[in-house]
Structures are given as structure tokens and as C-alpha cells.
Amino acid sequence: MSTSNPSPTPEVLTELRRAGAADVKPEKALIFELSREGRRAYSLPFCDVPADDDLESLIPGALLRKQPASLPEVYEVDVIRHYTELSRRNFGVDNGFYPLGSCTMKYNPKINEDAARLSGFARIHPYQPEESLQGAFELLYTLQNDLAALTGMDFVTLQPAAGAHGEWTGLMMIRAYHESRGETRTKVIVPDSSHGTNPASATTAGLDTITIKSNERGFVDLDALRAAVGPDTAALMLTNPSTLGLFEEQIEEIAAIVHEAGGLLYYDGANSNAIMGITRPGDMGFDVVHLNLHKTMSTPHGGGGPGAGPVGVKQHLIPFLPKPVVSKRQDGSYFFDYERPQSIGRVKSYYGNFGILVRAYTYIRTYGPEGLRRVSECAVLNANYMMARLSEAYEIPYPGVCKHEFVMSGRGLKQYGVRTLDVAKRLLDFGYHPPTIYFPLNVEECIMIEPTETESKETLDAFIDTMIRIAKEAQDTPELVLNAPYTTVVRRLDETLAARKPVLNCSCR
Ligand SMILES: *Cc1c(COP(=O)(O)O)cnc(C)c1O
């Protein structure tokens, strides 16, 4: 990975600002504004087939276009330059370091993209005859088994399209399980260190959430948990490692308390980058677990997807799995099993985001069990290295050993009038995507960093040096940090206004 991030010196920036130059950025014209009537980006040979009459007979009149489509009319070079320029303004893990905590923005090996693009995978149709889909079935079946082995569960469904979707699927199964036993259990216990999607998924699944506070060390407070469980407990949802980057030390006690009350245990395994090949939710007593393949098992996932959030379950929940289920016959052939009377039904059109499953399969096959363990070991090592070095300049609210990510607090900079948001904005000037900020909510001026296993020590050091430098700038020249960024296409945005009153401009004709 490159470490050559542009770093304008403070002197240069001050000079730029004085000259007002940093504020003058060429506005990018919309492709519609480049449009001139009659320009074309293509040249096709003259069409000598009389088509018009046929068209009328082929397409029902009501569906025929009354006016020409309102499209920009530009030359080919204009199209290419316009979109290439826009793509350069985008930031991705292929451009630079992207330490967004809780999101696992790691480098995704390009061989996985190649595998997903193999025409045998990319061009199959979900309604092809079953006998012509056997290779795809085998991939799904093997991946199910691999993920079951990795999580210590008995069966895995690959249907859910995201982590949150997996949570909802798991909770619907838990609901169906309790109902099948004639029990009314509607409460889901969620520690405050869990991911924000957990309570949202519980609500969407028609269940009520009880939030319990963490203790002063950031772990689940066992007394609070004991007080919260009861005959109405449907489940505990535990994010582990938690959003503080901590592994719950008393996880077996937690499991025992919930099981004794008759509740089931849900493991949010979106952060499995920290534990692969080292420990398994199934062995800790959990009944349901979801993984985020788009975080842990490659697949670039910026901008909201697509994703895959497979859900693993223990034996007693197998009847409730979404259908169809990929199964294997005695003769070794595969099929979709729809005969599942207790199933919660289909949760996704067709059979999940297949291309992502191909990437995950490739990822697992290229690393192997030892390699996956090494991924987690390096992710944890990198995070601890960064935490130790950054503690020189930032407060670490939960010291100790972290897992794949950690949280810091920028509250020490408040005395200079600088906040975490300003630090994040200043990082942009050095070519970094900022870490997650103001999440989790229980840490003041929170900065949450996840380096991942794919970065070199040089990259980590360069980022750490920059963070330390910004802390010094906050002290010496706070206005420099407060007015950042200087080197980006747009400067500070009114983020509330941008979210509440978007000005969408897509057609000028
Ligand atoms: C990312 C994440 C989720 C949600 O996953 P999506 O695919 O974004 O729906 C849930 N839990 C944890 C711990 C996560 O990090």
C-alpha cells in the first residue's frame, strides 16, 4: 500500500488561505451542462433496415416513447473525461488507508473479483434447470459448510443481503422457535455497546428492546443482565467484539444467564475479522450468529452494498430457516428444498447475492484455515500497535488489549476549541479517509479506528504520525484545524443542510 499521502505544510496552507486560493476550486459541470444539441458519442453505420413499422407492431403503443429521451448530447471524450474525473474524486481502499471502525474497509484481493466474473457464475440465470446449476449449488453448499465450521454452528443460510438483514432473519427464527413451543417471549436484551442495527432489527422483527448499560470497563454488566432477564426474554443480542473493540470476558456467564431464563443467544458476528480460526460463537453457547461477508470475507462495500449476511443456527432452529434451503441428495446431486413447513419463508429474492458468495468462497479457499487465523491475528496486532502509539496524543478510555479495532477520545483537544470532527476534516488534507467518529455513543468525542490486517507497518506509522501532528496543530494553531480541509474539492459542508435539503440536479434540458 502506498504511504505517499499529499501533506501540504502548514506554512503553504496559510499562504494559500491568505491568497484565498484554497477557496477557488473549479466547479465541476454536470454532464447535462456539457450537452450541445446534435453531438454524439458514437458513430454507427447507416441503418438500411426499415424498422419503424415493425417497431409499432412489436411494442404496444402505450409503451412507445412519445418524445425522445432527455439525454446529454456530448462527444465520447467528454463522457470519458467526465466520469473518469468523477471517479478520481471518489475515495476507496484502492486509493489509500481507510480506517473506518466498525466497517472493516479492508483490501479485497482482486482474484476474488476474477472468480465472481467467470461467465459460468456471472451469467447463470436463477431459473435455469436444476441439473445445469450443479456447480453453483456445490459452491453454495460448500460455503454453507465452511461458514458453519468457522462459527461452530450446525447450519447456515446464505440468503440475507446484509448484516442487519441477517439480524432480522435470525430474530424472526428466534420468534418462530418460541411460538412453536407455545411461549410468548417478546423482549430482546441489547447491551449499549452493541451495534446500532441490533435494536433496530429487534423492532423490525416485532420485538421490544431492553438496553442494558456497560460497566465502567466497557463490558456487559452481569448484574444489569440478571435484572433484565425473565420469562419474557426472547433473546440477548451481543455484538462481540463489541463496538468498543473489546472481547466480552465473561461471555460464558452471559450465555448461561440468558439460557437459564429460557432466552436464546444471538451473536452479532459482523466483526469476525478479529476472531476467525481462534474462537467460535457456537462454542460459547450461542444459538444464532450472523456474519458480514462484505466485511470479513472480501467484497468492496462502500456506498451501501451489495452485501451478504449469512446466518448460522444450532440444530433446534434448523426447521425455521428461510426457504429454499440448498440440500444434497443421496446420489450427490444438489437441489433447492422447499418442503419446510416451519420455515419463516423467503427473506430475499432468489437465493442471496450470489456474486458476493463467490467472492467469499474464493477468499476462504485462497487463505485456508491457517490463513484465516493469521488474518485475525494480524488485524488484532495492527489495532493494538496503533492504540499503543496513539495513546501518546489521545485519550484511550478503555485501555488494555483491544481486538480488531479500538476507540479513542478527542476530548483532550476541546480545551483548544478543537473537536473530533475537526480532526477528521484535517485528516482529509493528508489523503486519508477519516476513522469513524462520534460512534459508539457512549464515548465522548469518540474516534473509532480499525486498521485491518492488510496494511503495512509503514502505512500505520504514517497515519499515526499524522494523527499526532494534528493533535499538536490543535494545540499550536487551532484555527488551522478548525478551517480544514484545504485540499479537497469542496471544503466544509453544512452536513445537516445537505442531508435535510438536498439539491438534486440531474437534468438541465
Ligand atoms: C456493519 C455491522 C452491522 C450491520 O451490517 P450491514 O451489512 O451494514 O447491515 C451489524 N453489526 C455490526 C457489529 C457491524 O459492524
The ligand as a Gaussian input file, in Angstrom:
#p B3LYP/6-31G(d) Opt

LIG

0 1
 C      -21.662000      -3.394000       9.987000
 C      -22.250000      -4.004000      11.156000
 C      -23.614000      -4.392000      11.152000
 C      -24.565000      -4.101000      10.016000
 O      -24.199000      -4.671000       8.803000
 P      -24.818000      -4.133000       7.429000
 O      -24.325000      -5.070000       6.391000
 O      -24.325000      -2.735000       7.265000
 O      -26.312000      -4.176000       7.559000
 C      -24.089000      -5.027000      12.270000
 N      -23.308000      -5.245000      13.346000
 C      -22.014000      -4.873000      13.387000
 C      -21.201000      -5.164000      14.615000
 C      -21.440000      -4.238000      12.305000
 O      -20.156000      -3.857000      12.357000

